[in-house]
């Protein structure tokens, strides 16, 4: 899966972002579990998922601040 730019996330609604965040957190949990059991093959995926979660959280914060300002 290729990385998604923050601008792509800005085009999504808050509900879509929340769904994507839930999906990524589940994947992050599964990756951590695979790492702990020694079954993790794509170690770079952990970093990619973590950074994508951070991007979504950033965009959600921007949207909530924009709402509060308006």
C-alpha positions, 0 to 999 in steps of 0.5 A: 500500500502506498503512503497517502498524502495529508492533502488526500486526507483533507478531502475526506469527511470526518466520518471517513477519517475516523473509519480509516483511523480505526482500520489503521489502528487495528492493522497497527495492533496486528503488526505489533502482534506479528512482531512480538511473535516473530512473524513480521515480514514487512518491518517498514509497514509498522513505520508507514502505518504509524505515520499515516495515523499521525497524518490523520490525527493532524487533519482531524485536529485541523478540522476540529479547530476550523469548526471551533473557529467558525 
